[in-house]
Every structure is written in structure tokens, then in C-alpha cells.
Amino acid sequence: QGRLVESGGGLVQAGGSLRLTCVASGMITSVFNPYDWAWYRQAPGKQRELVASIGSPRSANYVDSVKGRFAISRDNARKRVYLQMDNLKPEDTAVYYCNTLKQDLTWGQGTQVTVGQ
């Protein structure tokens, strides 16, 4: 089934950028490709929320709060999903996770994004 491994988080000042990467480790491409993939985030004391999703073909959708600032993409050959985050705001601070849009897979450890003032 594969294991989800997220990376690319860090500490950045408001207005800065980060690029997150999710690797579906151990998953074969014929399994990876048909899924709609998504990035989620969970801020302290809040429920996990859907941030962005990408289908196959590559139609993307975003939560209103990140539209125009975040861009999701996928590389089917490398079984990777990316989240380019620009013009980051303090309210974007959270642990970011990837999964399928239907949350079919076991959650990974996530990657922490912290945005300072």
C-alpha cells in the first residue's frame, strides 16, 4: 500500500515561501496514479482540514484561505505530490500532511510549518 512521507516544512517569516513534498514510498505507480491526492493541515487545538487537492488529470482545488498563494502539483512517475506555498501568513502555521482525497491511506508523520510575524 505504501507509506506517506512528508518533508519541506520549517520556520519562515510572514511573506516567505516553502515547498512541501510528499512521497508515496513503496507504492507502485499504477496504484498512485488513479488517486486524487490532497494536502491537509492541523493547527494546534484545531481539527485537521483539507487545504488543496489535485485529480488525475491535474485539476486542482483549494480552500478559500489559500487560493492565490498555494499551488498543488503531482509527479506521477516519481509518486510525489507537492505544495508550493507563497506569501505565507502566521495563520498557515500547522502540521501539514498528505493523503488521498478520500483519506484512504495511513497518515504519515507530517511536516511542521511555522510562520512568524
Secondary structure in CASP SS format (residue, H / E / C, confidence):
PFRMAT SS
TARGET T0000
AUTHOR 0000-0000-0000
METHOD secondary structure of the structure
MODEL  1
Q C 1.00
G C 1.00
R E 1.00
L E 1.00
V E 1.00
E E 1.00
S E 1.00
G C 1.00
G C 1.00
G E 1.00
L E 1.00
V E 1.00
Q E 1.00
A C 1.00
G C 1.00
G C 1.00
S C 1.00
L E 1.00
R E 1.00
L E 1.00
T E 1.00
C E 1.00
V E 1.00
A E 1.00
S E 1.00
G C 1.00
M C 1.00
I C 1.00
T H 1.00
S H 1.00
V H 1.00
F H 1.00
N C 1.00
P C 1.00
Y C 1.00
D C 1.00
W E 1.00
A E 1.00
W E 1.00
Y E 1.00
R E 1.00
Q E 1.00
A C 1.00
P C 1.00
G C 1.00
K C 1.00
Q C 1.00
R C 1.00
E E 1.00
L E 1.00
V E 1.00
A E 1.00
S E 1.00
I E 1.00
G C 1.00
S C 1.00
P C 1.00
R C 1.00
S C 1.00
A E 1.00
N E 1.00
Y E 1.00
V C 1.00
D H 1.00
S H 1.00
V H 1.00
K C 1.00
G C 1.00
R C 1.00
F E 1.00
A E 1.00
I E 1.00
S E 1.00
R E 1.00
D E 1.00
N C 1.00
A C 1.00
R C 1.00
K C 1.00
R E 1.00
V E 1.00
Y E 1.00
L E 1.00
Q E 1.00
M E 1.00
D C 1.00
N C 1.00
L C 1.00
K C 1.00
P H 1.00
E H 1.00
D H 1.00
T C 1.00
A E 1.00
V E 1.00
Y E 1.00
Y E 1.00
C E 1.00
N E 1.00
T E 1.00
L C 1.00
K C 1.00
Q C 1.00
D C 1.00
L C 1.00
T C 1.00
W C 1.00
G C 1.00
Q C 1.00
G C 1.00
T E 1.00
Q E 1.00
V E 1.00
T E 1.00
V E 1.00
G E 1.00
Q C 1.00
END
